[in-house]
Amino acid sequence: MPRQKRTCGSSPAGHGKASACAGGWSARAAPAGNMLNNETARKQVPTRIGLHRPLRCCRARDSQLGACYQSASSRVKPGRALGLALAVLGGLAGGCGEAPPPPGSLVVAFDSDPESLDPRFQTDANGARLADLLYAGLTRADATGRRVPDLARAWELADSRSFVFRLRPDFRFPDGRAVTAADVKATYEAVRDPALASPKRAALAVLSAIEAPDATTVVMRLTEPFAPFLDATGLGILPAARAREAGDVTTGAGPFQLLSAERGERLVLAPNPGYPDGAPKLHTVVVRIVPDELVRVLELRRGGVHLVEDAPEPEMVAWLGTVPSLLVRRTPGTSFVYLALNLRDPRLADRRVRQAITLALDRAGLVRFVLGGAARPATGLLAPEHWAYAPARPPRHDLRRARRLLDLAGYRAPRPGAPRFRLVYKTSAQPVRRRLAEAVQAELAAVGIAVDVRVYEWGTLYADVRGGNFELASLAWVGVTDPDLYYLAFHSTMLPPAGYNRGAYVSRVTDRLTSAGRQTFEPARRRAIYARVQRRLAHDLPVVPLWWEDRVVVQTRRLHGFEPSPSGDLRGLAGAWLD
């Protein structure tokens, strides 16, 4: 696919031309290289674990960092791996990198392009990070998952089916025009329009009408009582005149505005002078697309990149911590990593087998050996910081009990040394996921379960999981806000494409509880309901919890005023500056 370029103008938003972009940052087409459906030819990656993919830097010859990772069942020797990595970096340092950024500009590195910059179509993690900078919604989620004011200074539940939002009068688009209830109404009505084909339309299915009685009041009427609805009010608001445009619209009322974008290369953001909490102090924010991890590490060291939130491998993080100009910051994160189990398989449909797999895994050891300690063993989907989290004891590591459960389930080894049965484990080509696969393979072998690891590009893996074509797979939930995700992920009616119950888990108890959580508005009662949901899932084990990943951020020491977010968003850049 040829590289697409786009430049954005700055004519007035109210006349439908602000940030009008020529070319296409397509909201409905994935970036080149992504494979998102089953019809795409499968590119299976060799299943040898422990080698990086080739490193490409500035059109120089390919280099390869080999044998940097060892089996997670034995301790990584960071000295040897780090020495090899440093040798590679040293060899590349002379010929790599771009010109230094302009003074006052912050350079952030992403590992891939956002799929879309338009809030009507954006669904990927990198797109969400930029949306936090470009747009303002009625509400936003805080670190605990609660909704807090953004465009709306306050809201109230007029009755069980009506929300009334009172807008702040001081939000403005980059052209200086105030954001009004008409803009909110137009944006939501556009997303609800089937002709637009927004992927966010389903989240608004319960919305029956939206009214704007005056410039600062929005009334949303629902078809039925629906407590999680506030989670849909983070939608970025566009100018009313542009809300139904078929092409990408990137004009918002966030702290920054988009100046230019070049797919596969960079995006440039500048302060929105009308941002009500004060225009950002950073002159520009340049987002560079740097797919290769070692190139990101090299650019951090030489100063070509100032901030990376997708932290590199533990050995590289340790080395970057020795660079005087850099600061490594580690804080508890909320991303939940787990093993997905396909309960359509009769072996995995047996709870004793699922429990045996859970008991066979040493989570504390996996965290140390796979992530260098940068995670917390998980008990379930919600991290301890979440308002609905219910404390629970982490699954323990008990090989003897795991073997006994497999015996009781009827899966005895046919002969000494032979496996009880075999499972196929599908994972992505990301190095840490491949290392996790190797560790799981070794630990399940200890209880007699043979695991065949198959590594795919992400698009192919995701299509297989959505289609139920898997037995085991490693996945993650990122940015969990409302606990209604339990309904979408575990209710028996939520099989793809309607929802995310990819393992075909069925429980009348879970169905009843998650449905009740949707109808209950009082926070204490909702919390009690979801505590019961968490206990039920800890008993049934439709997925195997692994860990909550820490947020490991590497930044220049020149950056001040930026606080990393547990979810990985970049909202903190609105108040940051460079010395």
Secondary structure, DSSP 8 states (H G I E B T S, - for coil): ----EEEEEE--GGGT-EEEESS---SSS--TT---STTS---EE----S----B--TT---B---S----TTS---HHHHHHHHHHHHHHHTTT-------TTEEEEEESS--S-S-TTT--SHHHHHHHHHH---SEEE-TTS-EEESSEEEEEEEETTEEEEEE-TT-B-TTS-B--HHHHHHHHHHHH-GGG--TTTGGGTTEEEEEEEETTEEEEEESS--GGGGGGGG-----GGGTT-SS------SSEEEEEEETTTEEEEEE-TT-TT---S-SEEEEEE---HHHHHHHHHHTS--EESS---HHHHHHHTT-TTEEEEEEEEEEEEEEEE-TTSTTTTSHHHHHHHHHH--HHHHHHHHHTT-EEE-SSSS-TTSTT----------HHHHHHHHHHTT---SSTTS-SEEEEEEEES-HHHHHHHHHHHHHHHTTTEEEEEEEE-HHHHHHHHHTT--SEEEEEE-S--STTHHHHHHSTT--TTTSS-TT----HHHHHHHHHHHH--SHHHHHHHHHHHHHHHHHH-SEEEEEEEEEEEEEETTEES----TT---GGGGG-EE-
